[in-house]
Amino acid sequence: MKMALFLPELFLLFSCLVVFLLSLGNPAPRRVRNITTGLVVISVLACYLSLDMNGELFYRAYRIDLFSQLFKLLILGGLALLLLFSTELKGIRENTRTEYYLFLLLSTLGLVMLVSCVELLSIVVALELSSFALYILVPMRDDHAGLRTQMEAGIKYILFGVVATGVMLFGMSYLFGLTGSTYLNEIVPAIANIGPTPAVVVGLLMVMGGFFFKLGVLPFHFWLPDIYQGASNETTTFIAAIPKLGAVALLIRVTGMAEPAGDSVASVLAVLAVCSMFYGNLSALVQKDIKRMLGFSAIAHAGFVILGMITLKESGYAFAIYYITGYMVMNLACFLVICKVSSQGENILVSDLTGLYKRSPILSLTLTVGMFALAGIPPFVGFMGKFMLLTNALENGFLTVVILAALNTAIAIYYYLSVVRVSFCTDQEERGPLTVDFSTKLVSLALMLIIIAMGVAPAGMVEIAQSAVKSIMM
């Protein structure tokens, strides 16, 4: 076994062990945070160095290629940005902050392993490693919001997660029964020989159900608004931004197998995409809690990501990677503001952003850039991502879907811009200025630059995404 191929995972595992040993003592929270952030930054460098590596491990169940390494780099990069601005962990109980970092790293390790898995059972193991760590993180919230809120959110997350895993396992049993293999590269030619039978279509869609859950696609979306609202601001930031990358990676791998049953699978995906957009956007319109609003909007954005997969073509998958990368950055920008505006880790309402531009100009500017990008306003990454997904779907004959998606973009603009209006166009209500530390300012500027740069010059990221997709096409 070439251990260099496994370098990011090994270093992340080492990081988990270091934080575990720290949790046995009574270290200062600041020391744990600095050590964890430093280890994650080194993991990002290790992942960058292994970007061009190729190979297979664990009896061909684990594949290292540009596709997997790109997603690992995005996942670890997103976590590093999150740790850099989550300096206070106001929403986490003080006596569990070391363990919080441990489970955050374990969940990330599961995601990093998930994007390299090319065998059904190893996919389940990696997915559950990531999910179980998150199930523990949600109830770790401090008691400011009331004990019942986070406990209820944690229980809902486990129950819905178990159901989604059950559906996925049932679908995997279908595929194994039809093809006699659990390896993706053996299932693809076997499905091609069988043809588009109902069992193949149902099996593939049920396997996708596990990843629809992570992404928040209707009808696997029920957990999302409640968990966004019930979890701490820092945990919600992680859930909103990072695990969705792993879900998209595996959806692309599974959808890539669906070509023999292409028409049926594409039709179902198109319906799910449109339903997710309408449900998410119409529900977000009436929300007062900003995290809950972003939760419902996440369901709508999941619909847009699915638009890249309904064509079952390399270009669509590449645009989906571009869009989910931009979505991660946009979410990090918005949640950075939420974490900083919240004084004691409590949830904030849209009205709490009143006069934010006077209290902290850099936070209000970061929020504006993030909201404009999520709304799909040029020249930000959200606009370019939606534009590429819609034109690609239109070129492949999905005219009705494109019209409905464009209508949803107009709906979304209303509630995203209402947040910007409150922060810029309303008077301050006797609230003091917000103090923002240097690392937060630095991350704010970095996020705004990334959002603008990806929107203005998308070619580089799209080319990398296309190369990554080509590396997994069988």
Number of C-alpha atoms within 10 A of each C-alpha: 10 9 9 13 22 21 16 27 21 16 19 23 15 13 24 21 15 16 22 16 12 18 18 10 9 10 11 11 17 13 12 21 21 14 16 22 21 16 20 23 19 18 24 24 16 20 25 17 15 21 20 14 13 14 13 18 16 10 9 14 18 21 24 22 21 22 24 26 26 21 26 29 22 21 25 26 19 20 23 21 24 24 21 17 25 20 19 17 23 22 25 25 16 14 12 16 21 25 19 25 21 25 22 19 24 23 25 28 27 23 29 28 24 27 28 26 28 22 20 20 15 19 21 17 15 20 27 19 20 24 23 17 20 24 20 17 26 26 25 24 29 22 17 16 18 12 14 12 18 25 18 16 22 23 17 18 22 17 13 17 21 15 15 22 21 16 19 25 20 16 24 22 18 20 26 16 13 16 19 13 15 19 18 20 16 13 19 18 15 16 21 14 11 14 16 18 13 11 16 22 23 17 24 22 22 24 27 23 26 26 25 25 24 25 29 28 29 23 13 21 22 17 21 28 22 20 27 26 24 28 30 29 28 27 25 21 25 23 19 24 25 27 24 24 25 27 23 25 24 22 22 26 21 18 23 22 22 24 19 20 19 17 16 16 23 20 14 13 22 24 15 19 28 24 18 27 29 22 18 29 26 17 17 26 18 10 17 14 17 22 28 23 24 26 27 27 28 28 30 30 27 27 28 27 26 28 30 30 28 25 28 21 18 21 21 27 31 25 28 27 28 29 25 23 24 25 28 21 24 28 23 28 29 25 27 25 23 25 26 22 22 17 13 16 23 23 24 20 18 17 14 20 25 22 22 28 23 18 19 17 16 18 27 21 21 25 29 23 23 29 25 22 29 28 24 21 18 15 17 28 31 27 21 24 27 27 16 19 27 24 14 21 22 16 10 14 11 18 14 13 18 20 13 15 23 15 13 21 23 13 18 23 19 13 21 23 16 15 20 24 15 18 27 20 14 15 13 17 10 7 12 10 12 15 10 14 11 10 14 21 15 13 19 24 17 15 23 21 14 17 24 19 14 23 21 15 14 15 12 10 16 20 15 17 24 20 15 22 25 16 14 17 13 10
